[in-house]
Structures are given as C-alpha cells and as structure tokens.
C-alpha cells in the first residue's frame, strides 16, 4: 500500500515522499516534486511488486 506525504522544502516549495510497504517485500521510498509523478511511481512500483509475487507463485506450483 502506498502512502504519500507532502513535505515543504526550506524555500517553501512542496515535495512528495512516497512509501510503499507490502508484506514480505522490502520497503520502497522515493521523493518527487510533483504529486502526479509521485502517484504514477506508486502505481507502477506496486504493480511490479505484485507481478513479481504472481510470477513467484506460478513458478512454485510447477
């Protein structure tokens, strides 16, 4: 599950830190200047992690 937190830099510009935590996988963290970029990264990264999980399950069955 992705969690996006808004942070302000010293000059007042916003930044967004994304943290993805899925059980059984290492935590993934990244920081972006735009919220849209943060959301896209979260979706793509979560999908990659889930795809790896499905692939591992498929390989374990055979």
Secondary structure as GFF3:
##gff-version 3
##sequence-region A 1 62
A	DSSP	beta_strand	2	8	.	.	.	ID=ss1
A	DSSP	beta_strand	14	20	.	.	.	ID=ss2
A	DSSP	beta_strand	28	32	.	.	.	ID=ss3
A	DSSP	alpha_helix	35	61	.	.	.	ID=ss4
###
